[in-house]
Amino acid sequence: MYEPAQVRTFLAVAQTLSFTRAAERLGLRQSTVSQHVRRLEEATGRPLFSRDTHRVELTEDGEAMLGFARTILQAHERAAAFFGGTRLRGRLRFGASEDFVTTRLPEILESFRREHPEVDLELTVELSGTLQARLAAGQLDLILAKRRGTESGGRLVWEDSLIWIGSPGLRIEPDRPVPLILYPPPGITRARALEALEAQGRAWRIACTSSSLSANVAAARAGLGVMAHTRGLVPPGLVPVPVRAGLPDLGEVGFVLRKGRRGGETQVAADALAEAILAGGDRLHRPR
């Protein structure tokens, strides 16, 4: 009843909330993406998206379809592997940004390991800039990392706004330097925060620096300062800084999959894990 290609396209649109970005991820024309969604809506007999010239949103039926879509694609992949007589093997070095530590990425990895027990999966959690450097050096085979909203490259999993967050009682005084909680270089959120403040001409000081998300969140909860963070991944106990604080806009950030250049079994395994992450991408900005 439901074509896997159409279901895969539906997931890409649902996760990016953009027909344009879904087309970019899938390597399709935007008209093909629209056609796939239309045909799936015809098959279900329900509208899956509400959309106008500015926004794309899931309908209630579209939200329900998310779970079914993942199940359909997982069953399709299992059947193809079974009847194709192929079993994934080899060593796969996967790197993920620490942003995903508190999301449901572990569930996706657990499912992948269960489906492909002969793949030796090695996980590295690091800053996005460090992951990209290690991928370029051939030390990783697949990464899930940030890219700035103005950049290209990689397969887009989802895009979101960067915002300022802090403890609920924190006050930012307009005549005093902004206290910052930062990742060390080459952190992408660090660079964006400093660039935005410099462009605004706003004074700042470093209140805490750590490569650990947990440490930075603890410092923010203690009221030491503000941090730049993805809107969809705000940790419990922290809130967006009010607009009246006058902090500059931080723009968009994308989370993308990038693969290394190793071939053979490693490439096949990397492709399979990338597809599993893309299929479950909507769960990456939902807490466990």
Secondary structure as UniProt FT lines:
FT   HELIX           4..16
FT   HELIX           19..26
FT   HELIX           30..44
FT   STRAND          49..51
FT   STRAND          56..58
FT   HELIX           60..84
FT   STRAND          90..97
FT   HELIX           98..100
FT   TURN            101..104
FT   HELIX           105..115
FT   TURN            117..118
FT   STRAND          119..126
FT   HELIX           128..136
FT   TURN            137..138
FT   STRAND          142..148
FT   TURN            149..150
FT   STRAND          155..166
FT   TURN            168..169
FT   TURN            174..175
FT   STRAND          178..182
FT   TURN            185..186
FT   HELIX           188..200
FT   STRAND          204..209
FT   HELIX           213..221
FT   TURN            222..223
FT   STRAND          226..230
FT   HELIX           231..233
FT   TURN            236..237
FT   STRAND          239..240
FT   HELIX           243..245
FT   STRAND          252..259
FT   HELIX           264..279
FT   HELIX           281..285
//
